[in-house]
């Protein structure tokens, strides 16, 4: 973790998904002060009509970005991260801002296991933000 999961309607070229994954990772790592090697990204193509939300009383196709993250960041920081991640989804995949939601699920560090990086993720602290 973090695990960024984008559910979308339709299909996209692998190159676009790879570019999006790179930008999401770089932005998230920079803004949330995390080792970029801990970040995983999934772009789930649910096909036409795979993801819906009720808008003005009618079902409309939408996209949802689920972010499983370590707990501890402020609501203000999460808002800025959400806006930045949305910009990448809009620019790379052409998603519509008013049809894209971001949801954060916060976890303790010991709910995120990375064998390559030595096991469980440490708990996030303000020291990571300052680079200490």
N, C-alpha and C positions, 0 to 999 in steps of 0.2 A: 504494500500500500504506500502511497495512495493509488487508488484504482479509479480511473476516469472512464465512464461507460456512456457512450453516446448512442441512443436508440433513434434511428431515422427511418423514414419511409424511402422506398426506392433503392437504387444501387449507385455506387460511385466508383470511379477508377481506383485501382490499388495505389497509384502514385499520389492521388489527392488524399487518400486516407493516410498514407505514410507521412505526407507533408503536414497534415493536420495533427497527427500524433506527435511529430517532432515539435511543432509550435506549442501544442498543449503542454508537453513535458517541459520545454524550455521556460515557458511563461509561469507554469505552476512552480517549478523548482526555484525560479528567481523570486517570485512574490511570496511564496510560503516558506522559503529558507529550508529546502529539503534536498537531499542527495538525489540527483536526477535518475540514478540507477534504481531507485526504489519505486519509481512511477511506472504503472502499466496503463495502457490505453486500449479500449475496445471500441470499435465502430460496428455496431450491430445493425445490419441492413434488414429491417423487418419486412421489406417488400412494400408494394403499393398498398396503402390502407392498413399498415401494420401498427401505427401509433396514432391515437386520437385524443382530442380534448373537446369538451362541449364549449362552443363559443357562440354567443347570441342564440342559444337554444338549438344549435345544430352541431353535429359532430364534424370536426375539422382535423385534417392531418397535421401533426405537430412533431417536434423532436424534443427529447429529454436527455439532459446530461446529468448523470448520477455521479457524484464525487464521494467516494469512501475515503475519508481522511483521518489523520490523528486529531484528537480533540485538543482544544486549547487556543485556537486562533479567535480573534475578535470578530464580531458580526460585521464590523466595518471592513476588515481585511477580506473576509469571505465575499462580501459584496463586490469589492474591487476585483478580486480574482474571478468571480462569476462574470462580470462585465467583460473582462479581458478574454476569457475563454470563449464567451459568446461571439466576440468580434472575430476570432479565428474561424469558428464554425460558419459564420456568415460569409466571411471573405473566401474561404477555401471551398466550402460545399454549397454556397448560395442559399443557406437556410434563412428563413425570415425571422427577424428579431422578435416579432409579436407572436411567433409560433414555436419559440424555443424556451424551455424552462431549465433551470439549474437547481439541483437539490443536493444538499450536503448531508452525509451521515457521518457522525464523528465517532471514532473508536479510541480505545486505550491502545498504547503501543504494543502491549502483549497480545493483541488480537491481529497482529500483522507479522507474519513470519517470512524472513528472507534468508534462506540457507547460504546464499552466496555472500551476503553482507553480514554474516555472523549471528543470525538468529532473529529474535524479536526486534522490532523497531523500538528505539528509546522513546520515552514520553517526550512530547514536544515541550519546549520551554522558551521563554523570552530570550535566553542566551543564544539560541539558534538564529533568531532574527538579527541580533547584533553581531553575529559572527564570532562570538566568544567561545 
